[in-house]
Amino acid sequence: MKHIKLDSKDDKIKKFVRSLSKNSNASILELEGEPVLKVLPVGEEPIDRKKLQAAIRRRRDRSRELNKDWEAVDREMWNKIPEA
């Protein structure tokens, strides 16, 4: 990861960068309507592994619940395609 020191940069640049860090989520920078850079704030608190794993499991379970009908639909569609 590249570290860029901003101490000697123009105050406008410092102000812009500080405005990005106020957002607790990522910021996407665009140029001519195209995304060119994703800026993530530095985490202040260490990651709680148990909370992270629990959140991942909840999301996985929710995804499985939301998509439970797709497996049957997918199988039905594949069964309609004649084998070569």
N, C-alpha and C positions, 0 to 999 in steps of 0.2 A: 504494500500500500504506500502510495506516495504522500509525503507530508509537505504542505505548501505553507510557508510562513507568511502571514499577512501583516505583521507588525510594521513593515516599512511601506505598505501599500497605501494608496489614496484613501482618504476617509470615506468617500462614496462607496468604494469596494467593501470596506469594513462594515459600513452600515447595511449594505445589501446582504452580506454574508450573515450578519447578526439577525437580520429579518428572517432568514431561512431557518435558523436554529430555534426560533420561537415555536415552530410547528413541531409537535412531538412525533409526527409521522414523517415520511419521506417527502421530499419536494422534487418535482420533475422540472428541469429547465428545458425550454424549447427555443429553437432558433428557426425562423422562417416556417413556423408551424410544425416542425419535426422535433420530437424529444431527442435531446443530445446528452443529457446528464441526469443521473438520479443522486440526490443528496440525502444522506441519512444522518440524523443527529447522533452524536456520541452518547451512548447510554451512560447514565449516571449511576444506576443501581446494578449490581451484579444480577445475572439471570438466575432465577429460581428454577432449577431443573424440574422439580416436582410439579410446579405450577405450569411450566411450559409443556411437559409431557401430558398433563391432565387436559390442557387446552387443545393439544393436538388430537388426543383421543376423542374429546367432545366433538371437534370438527369432523373427524373421520366418521364417527358414528352418525352425526347429522347428515353427512354426505351420503352415507350408505342408506339411511332412511329415505332421504329425498329421491334417491336413484334406484330404489329397490325394484320398481316396475320395469326399468329399462333392460334388465337382463333377460326377462321373458320376451320383450319386444324384439330385442337384438337377436335372440335365438330364433324367433319366429321368422324374422326377415331373412336370416341366413339359410333357413330351411327352404325358403321359396326359390333360392337361386339354384339353378340346375348345375350339377357337377360336370366338369369338363372331361 
